[in-house]
Amino acid sequence: MDEELTTEERLLQLEERFTRLSLQQLQYPLDKNTQEIIRNSIKTELVDRLFPVQTDDANEGVEELVDFNPTWQLADAATKTCTFFYIIPRNTGIKDMELIWATPAASGNMKCQVDISAGNVGEEVATRTTGGTAFIVATVGADTFNYTSLADKGGTQLWTLKSDDIVGIKFSRIAGDGADTLDDQVNIYGMKLTLI
């Protein structure tokens, strides 16, 4: 396949090829295990991006434009939050959830926490919750994008989230804690979700 194709174009080509192949008569029928192996071999990971949404939380960060990029700025020396909202697409799950952030600080650690609640049709709003434990992450450098996987941080169990869930994600920077040594603001650019 052409290396210059977008992900959507490659997926469309694979789907067309699979459709053509599935319409051909097979000399020998495939058993269910072989069919499953073929199906799984053509599955491709999809990526989605989330951006913070405005809420009335008293600890909410401030919207700020940084080098033409909208960010959610979490100040130093206080607990500040930003919130995300997502509906998991049908027949998919979340493999990884990465926070995209940067700070003017050249070095240091950020103490933070992620809390996730999810519910589905006919369920209570927060049927499933995960996260809720503070953790520490280090910056890779001043004004440099950090991609921090939240899949295994702070008690987060992404496997508890399921297809069609309505998901609320609250990210908190606990900057008033002595373990947070960034001594500067943190700019949250969004989240990158890897779907399976």
C-alpha distance (Angstrom), angle and dihedral (degrees) to the residues before:
residue distance angle dihedral
M1 . . .
D2 3.76 . .
E3 3.84 111.1 .
E4 3.82 91.0 -145.4
L5 3.81 95.4 64.9
T6 3.79 120.5 111.9
T7 3.78 119.8 -118.3
E8 3.80 90.5 -104.1
E9 3.83 91.8 52.0
R10 3.81 91.5 48.5
L11 3.81 91.1 49.3
L12 3.80 90.6 49.2
Q13 3.83 90.9 50.7
L14 3.81 91.1 48.9
E15 3.80 91.4 48.4
E16 3.83 91.9 49.5
R17 3.80 91.3 47.8
F18 3.79 92.2 47.6
T19 3.83 90.3 49.1
R20 3.82 91.3 51.5
L21 3.78 91.6 48.1
S22 3.79 93.3 46.2
L23 3.82 90.5 54.2
Q24 3.81 92.3 55.3
Q25 3.78 116.3 95.9
L26 3.78 112.8 -109.6
Q27 3.76 119.3 -136.3
Y28 3.79 89.5 -145.1
P29 3.82 123.1 24.9
L30 3.81 116.3 -116.3
D31 3.79 119.8 -120.5
K32 3.82 119.2 -128.3
N33 3.83 94.0 -100.0
T34 3.81 92.1 54.4
Q35 3.80 91.0 46.3
E36 3.84 90.0 51.9
I37 3.83 91.6 49.0
I38 3.81 90.5 51.7
R39 3.82 92.1 47.1
N40 3.81 92.5 49.5
S41 3.80 93.1 46.6
I42 3.81 91.9 60.6
K43 3.81 95.2 45.2
T44 3.78 112.1 112.4
E45 3.78 128.1 -162.2
L46 3.77 114.1 -112.8
V47 3.78 125.6 -151.6
D48 3.78 126.9 -147.3
R49 3.79 130.5 179.7
L50 3.78 129.5 -141.1
F51 3.76 127.9 -159.3
P52 3.83 125.6 -159.6
V53 3.79 118.0 -93.7
Q54 3.78 126.0 -145.3
T55 3.80 117.6 -107.6
D56 3.80 135.8 168.5
D57 3.82 93.0 -109.3
A58 3.82 108.5 141.9
N59 3.82 89.7 -139.4
E60 3.78 94.8 49.5
G61 3.80 118.2 135.7
V62 3.79 123.4 -121.1
E63 3.79 127.2 -98.0
E64 3.78 109.0 -116.9
L65 3.80 136.3 172.3
V66 3.83 111.5 -131.5
D67 3.82 116.6 -176.2
F68 3.83 91.4 -26.2
N69 3.83 91.6 -48.7
P70 3.80 120.6 115.0
T71 3.80 109.6 -129.2
W72 3.76 140.2 172.7
Q73 3.80 106.9 -124.4
L74 3.81 118.0 -146.6
A75 3.81 110.6 -163.7
D76 3.78 126.5 -136.9
A77 3.85 124.5 -104.7
A78 3.82 96.9 28.3
T79 3.79 140.8 66.4
K80 3.79 108.2 -95.5
T81 3.80 128.8 175.0
C82 3.76 143.9 -162.4
T83 3.79 126.8 -165.4
F84 3.79 132.7 -145.4
F85 3.80 131.0 -166.5
Y86 3.80 127.5 -157.7
I87 3.80 141.3 164.4
I88 3.80 111.2 -148.6
P89 3.82 108.2 -129.1
R90 3.80 119.0 -113.8
N91 3.82 115.4 -85.1
T92 3.81 93.8 12.7
G93 3.77 138.4 98.3
I94 3.80 135.0 -163.7
K95 3.80 114.3 -98.0
D96 3.79 96.4 175.9
M97 3.79 139.4 1.7
E98 3.82 117.1 -159.7
L99 3.79 125.6 -170.5
I100 3.82 112.0 -140.5
W101 3.80 110.7 -149.5
A102 3.80 145.2 145.9
T103 3.78 138.3 -169.8
P104 3.82 135.0 -163.9
A105 3.84 87.5 -128.1
A106 3.82 112.9 105.6
S107 3.80 92.5 -147.0
G108 3.76 142.5 -2.2
N109 3.79 143.5 91.8
M110 3.78 131.6 -80.5
K111 3.80 119.1 -146.2
C112 3.77 109.0 -148.7
Q113 3.78 146.6 153.4
V114 3.79 136.1 -151.6
D115 3.80 123.6 -151.9
I116 3.80 120.4 -171.4
S117 3.79 129.0 -172.2
A118 3.78 125.8 -178.3
G119 3.76 140.6 178.0
N120 3.77 137.6 171.5
V121 3.80 137.3 -149.5
G122 3.81 109.0 -51.7
E123 3.83 93.0 11.8
E124 3.77 131.9 105.0
V125 3.79 115.4 -92.5
A126 3.82 94.3 -105.7
T127 3.81 100.6 32.4
R128 3.80 90.8 140.4
T129 3.80 125.0 32.5
T130 3.78 129.4 179.0
G131 3.79 138.1 172.5
G132 3.78 120.1 31.1
T133 3.80 99.8 144.9
A134 3.80 121.4 109.0
F135 3.81 119.1 -121.8
I136 3.81 139.5 176.4
V137 3.83 128.3 -119.1
A138 3.81 128.3 179.8
T139 3.79 125.5 -137.0
V140 3.80 118.2 -118.6
G141 3.81 91.0 -141.0
A142 3.79 147.0 -52.4
D143 3.81 116.0 -44.1
T144 3.81 90.3 -8.6
F145 3.80 124.2 134.6
N146 3.81 112.2 -106.8
Y147 3.82 118.6 -161.3
T148 3.82 107.0 -161.8
S149 3.79 116.9 -174.3
L150 3.80 110.9 -136.4
A151 3.83 93.4 -171.8
D152 3.79 92.9 98.8
K153 3.80 102.7 20.3
G154 3.79 128.8 104.7
G155 3.80 96.6 -2.1
T156 3.81 93.5 -56.5
Q157 3.81 112.8 161.5
L158 3.80 108.3 -173.8
W159 3.81 91.8 -178.3
T160 3.83 88.6 73.5
L161 3.82 89.7 67.0
K162 3.78 115.3 84.8
S163 3.79 143.3 -169.0
D164 3.83 114.5 -63.0
D165 3.82 92.9 12.8
I166 3.79 116.7 149.6
V167 3.80 102.3 -134.4
G168 3.80 130.6 -162.0
I169 3.81 116.3 -167.0
K170 3.80 122.2 -168.7
F171 3.80 117.2 -169.1
S172 3.81 116.8 -166.2
R173 3.78 129.8 -168.6
I174 3.81 109.0 -154.5
A175 3.80 95.5 -158.4
G176 3.82 96.1 158.2
D177 3.81 89.6 68.0
G178 3.82 116.8 95.8
A179 3.82 89.9 -127.2
D180 3.82 89.1 68.0
T181 3.81 101.5 84.2
L182 3.82 101.6 166.2
D183 3.83 93.1 104.1
D184 3.80 89.9 -161.5
Q185 3.78 141.3 69.9
V186 3.80 123.4 -74.2
N187 3.81 119.8 -137.8
I188 3.81 114.8 -150.0
Y189 3.82 111.1 -154.0
G190 3.78 96.6 179.0
M191 3.78 142.2 -89.6
K192 3.77 132.4 -69.7
L193 3.80 114.9 -145.5
T194 3.80 122.1 -162.3
L195 3.80 109.0 -155.5
I196 3.78 128.1 -160.6
